[in-house]
Amino acid sequence: MPRTDRLFQLMQALRDLPAPATALALALETGVSERTIYRDIDTLRGLGAVIDGEAGFGFTLIEDATLPPLGFVPEEIEALVVGLTEVTQIGDPALAKAAKSALTKLKSRLPSAQAHRLKHAVLTAKRFYKPPTIVIDASALRQAAWEERTIAVDYADAKGKRTVRELDPLTITFLDGTHCLLAYCHLREDYRVFRLDRMEDFTVTDRSFRPRRIPMLREFKARLEAEPPRHIQS
């Protein structure tokens, strides 16, 4: 691994791991030796990162030199906490991890008083009922939507009947307590809403519907606002 990439990875580990992070924990997180961790900590300090701690105790990132300071009004901080905390609870594993990482980055970039407010926000989000389990790779599904690639999906309706659908994926939304894909269905020749937890598998085809995703999504959203769906696609 190039040294620069290793240093960036170490910075992210310092943001993510509970402080103080031991050299052993950092080594396991980054895949290098503890000796390398000590050398890289010294390098990061030389580059301007304020890292408290020492060998045998652990390390805490106090000030992140790679990120400029940010400022938010109190309500913006509360909104960030609520939004990102909600994603950690309802997002797929990749999104939940990204939201948690984003919170740690924000703490590193905020002035100390605002970082304290972020850590101890008055508002937060808590869900006692988790969304239905998703077995497909939601990250790959999002990527297919970004790339505007048609997908073939093994899908089960509410009665358990399975069909293979060819879909143009437009966006993923959290609807009625579950993650849903808004898509154009080639079988029905119309827009439909599909539950991700009813998808067994999908493949990305070599067919592109670029550059129509944004106008298609705009049209579908307008339909949903005019007449909200009474049920998810079956």
C-alpha positions as CSV (number, residue, x, y, z in Angstrom):
1,M,0.0,0.0,0.0
2,P,1.4,3.5,-0.9
3,R,2.5,5.4,2.2
4,T,0.1,8.3,1.5
5,D,-2.9,5.9,1.3
6,R,-1.7,4.3,4.5
7,L,-1.6,7.7,6.3
8,F,-5.1,8.5,5.1
9,Q,-6.3,5.1,6.3
10,L,-4.7,5.7,9.7
11,M,-6.4,9.1,10.0
12,Q,-9.8,7.5,9.2
13,A,-9.1,4.9,11.9
14,L,-8.4,7.6,14.4
15,R,-11.7,9.2,13.6
16,D,-13.7,6.0,13.7
17,L,-12.3,4.0,16.7
18,P,-13.3,4.9,20.3
19,A,-10.7,7.1,21.8
20,P,-8.1,6.6,23.0
21,A,-7.3,4.1,20.2
22,T,-4.5,1.7,21.1
23,A,-1.7,1.0,18.6
24,L,-2.9,-2.6,18.5
25,A,-6.5,-1.5,17.6
26,L,-5.1,0.8,14.9
27,A,-2.8,-1.9,13.5
28,L,-5.7,-4.3,13.3
29,E,-7.9,-1.7,11.6
30,T,-5.3,-0.7,9.0
31,G,-3.5,-4.0,8.5
32,V,0.0,-2.9,9.5
33,S,2.3,-3.5,12.4
34,E,2.2,-1.6,15.7
35,R,5.7,-0.4,14.9
36,T,4.4,1.1,11.7
37,I,1.6,2.8,13.6
38,Y,4.0,4.6,15.9
39,R,6.1,5.8,12.9
40,D,3.0,7.0,11.1
41,I,1.6,8.8,14.2
42,D,4.8,10.8,14.3
43,T,4.5,11.5,10.6
44,L,1.0,12.8,11.0
45,R,2.0,15.0,13.9
46,G,4.7,16.4,11.7
47,L,2.2,17.2,9.1
48,G,0.1,19.2,11.5
49,A,-2.4,16.7,13.0
50,V,-2.9,17.2,16.7
51,I,-2.9,13.7,18.2
52,D,-2.9,13.2,21.9
53,G,-1.5,10.1,23.6
54,E,1.5,7.8,23.6
55,A,2.5,4.2,23.4
56,G,0.8,2.0,26.1
57,F,-2.0,4.4,26.6
58,G,-3.6,5.1,23.2
59,F,-4.1,7.9,20.8
60,T,-6.9,10.5,20.3
61,L,-7.3,12.8,17.3
62,I,-7.8,16.2,18.7
63,E,-7.5,18.3,15.5
64,D,-7.7,17.0,12.0
65,A,-5.2,19.0,9.8
66,T,-6.5,17.4,6.6
67,L,-10.0,19.0,7.1
68,P,-10.7,22.7,7.4
69,P,-12.8,23.8,10.3
70,L,-16.6,24.1,9.8
71,G,-19.2,26.2,11.6
72,F,-22.9,25.4,12.0
73,V,-25.7,27.1,13.9
74,P,-27.0,25.0,16.8
75,E,-30.1,23.9,14.8
76,E,-27.9,22.7,12.0
77,I,-25.9,20.6,14.3
78,E,-29.1,19.0,15.8
79,A,-30.4,18.4,12.3
80,L,-27.1,16.6,11.3
81,V,-27.2,14.4,14.4
82,V,-30.9,13.4,13.8
83,G,-30.3,12.7,10.1
84,L,-27.1,10.8,10.4
85,T,-28.3,8.8,13.4
86,E,-31.4,7.9,11.5
87,V,-29.3,6.6,8.7
88,T,-27.2,4.4,11.1
89,Q,-30.4,2.7,12.2
90,I,-32.4,2.3,8.9
91,G,-29.7,2.3,6.3
92,D,-28.2,-0.8,4.7
93,P,-24.8,-1.8,6.2
94,A,-22.7,0.3,3.9
95,L,-24.8,3.4,4.4
96,A,-25.0,2.9,8.2
97,K,-21.2,2.7,8.3
98,A,-20.8,5.8,6.1
99,A,-23.2,7.8,8.4
100,K,-21.2,6.8,11.5
101,S,-18.0,7.8,9.7
102,A,-19.5,11.1,8.7
103,L,-20.3,11.9,12.3
104,T,-16.8,11.3,13.4
105,K,-15.4,13.5,10.6
106,L,-17.8,16.3,11.6
107,K,-16.5,16.1,15.2
108,S,-13.0,16.4,14.0
109,R,-13.8,19.5,11.9
110,L,-16.0,21.4,14.3
111,P,-14.7,23.9,16.9
112,S,-14.5,22.3,20.3
113,A,-17.7,23.9,21.6
114,Q,-19.7,22.8,18.6
115,A,-18.1,19.3,18.7
116,H,-19.3,19.0,22.2
117,R,-22.8,20.0,21.1
118,L,-22.7,17.4,18.3
119,K,-21.6,14.7,20.8
120,H,-24.3,15.6,23.3
121,A,-27.1,16.8,21.0
122,V,-30.5,17.3,22.6
123,L,-32.2,15.8,19.6
124,T,-31.5,12.3,18.3
125,A,-33.2,9.4,16.5
126,K,-34.1,6.0,17.8
127,R,-36.0,3.2,16.1
128,F,-37.1,0.1,18.1
129,Y,-38.2,-1.8,15.0
130,K,-35.5,-2.5,12.4
131,P,-36.5,-2.5,8.7
132,P,-36.9,-5.9,7.0
133,T,-33.6,-7.6,6.3
134,I,-32.1,-7.0,2.8
135,V,-30.0,-9.8,1.3
136,I,-29.0,-8.1,-1.9
137,D,-26.0,-5.7,-2.2
138,A,-27.7,-2.3,-1.8
139,S,-24.4,-0.5,-2.6
140,A,-24.3,-2.2,-6.0
141,L,-27.9,-1.4,-6.6
142,R,-27.2,2.3,-5.9
143,Q,-24.3,2.2,-8.2
144,A,-26.4,0.7,-11.0
145,A,-28.9,3.6,-10.5
146,W,-26.0,6.2,-10.7
147,E,-24.7,4.5,-13.8
148,E,-28.2,4.3,-15.3
149,R,-27.9,0.6,-16.1
150,T,-30.8,-1.7,-16.5
151,I,-30.9,-4.6,-14.0
152,A,-32.6,-8.0,-13.9
153,V,-34.1,-8.8,-10.5
154,D,-35.4,-12.0,-9.0
155,Y,-38.4,-10.6,-7.2
156,A,-41.1,-12.1,-5.0
157,D,-44.6,-10.5,-4.7
158,A,-46.7,-10.3,-1.5
159,K,-47.9,-13.9,-2.1
160,G,-44.4,-15.2,-2.6
161,K,-44.7,-15.6,-6.4
162,R,-41.4,-15.1,-8.0
163,T,-40.7,-13.4,-11.3
164,V,-37.6,-12.0,-13.0
165,R,-38.1,-8.3,-13.7
166,E,-36.0,-6.0,-15.9
167,L,-35.9,-2.6,-14.2
168,D,-34.4,0.8,-14.8
169,P,-33.5,1.7,-11.2
170,L,-34.2,5.4,-10.4
171,T,-33.7,5.8,-6.6
172,I,-34.0,4.0,-3.3
173,T,-36.3,5.4,-0.7
174,F,-37.5,4.5,2.8
175,L,-41.2,4.0,2.4
176,D,-43.7,2.7,4.9
177,G,-41.0,1.2,7.1
178,T,-39.0,-0.6,4.4
179,H,-36.5,0.2,1.8
180,C,-37.9,0.5,-1.7
181,L,-36.6,0.9,-5.2
182,L,-38.5,3.3,-7.5
183,A,-38.0,1.9,-11.0
184,Y,-39.4,1.6,-14.5
185,C,-40.5,-2.0,-14.9
186,H,-40.1,-3.4,-18.5
187,L,-42.6,-6.1,-17.8
188,R,-45.4,-3.7,-16.8
189,E,-44.1,-1.0,-19.1
190,D,-44.7,1.5,-16.3
191,Y,-43.2,2.9,-13.1
192,R,-43.4,0.6,-10.0
193,V,-42.2,0.5,-6.4
194,F,-40.3,-2.6,-5.4
195,R,-39.3,-3.7,-1.8
196,L,-35.6,-4.5,-1.5
197,D,-36.3,-7.2,1.1
198,R,-38.3,-9.1,-1.5
199,M,-35.3,-9.2,-3.9
200,E,-33.4,-12.4,-3.8
201,D,-30.7,-11.4,-6.3
202,F,-30.1,-9.1,-9.2
203,T,-27.6,-8.6,-12.0
204,V,-26.5,-5.5,-13.8
205,T,-27.0,-5.7,-17.6
206,D,-24.9,-4.0,-20.3
207,R,-27.9,-1.9,-21.3
208,S,-27.9,1.8,-20.4
209,F,-30.9,4.1,-20.1
210,R,-28.7,7.2,-19.8
211,P,-29.4,10.1,-19.7
212,R,-33.1,9.6,-18.8
213,R,-32.8,8.8,-15.1
214,I,-33.4,12.3,-13.8
215,P,-36.5,13.1,-16.0
216,M,-37.9,9.7,-15.3
217,L,-37.5,10.1,-11.6
218,R,-39.0,13.6,-11.7
219,E,-42.0,12.2,-13.6
220,F,-42.4,9.2,-11.2
221,K,-42.2,11.5,-8.1
222,A,-44.9,13.8,-9.5
223,R,-47.2,10.8,-9.9
224,L,-46.5,9.7,-6.3
225,E,-47.3,13.1,-5.0
226,A,-50.5,13.3,-7.0
227,E,-51.6,9.8,-6.0
228,P,-49.6,8.1,-3.2
229,P,-49.3,4.3,-3.7
230,R,-51.8,2.3,-1.7
231,H,-49.5,-0.7,-1.7
232,I,-46.0,-1.7,-2.6
233,Q,-45.5,-3.5,-5.9
234,S,-46.8,-7.1,-5.8
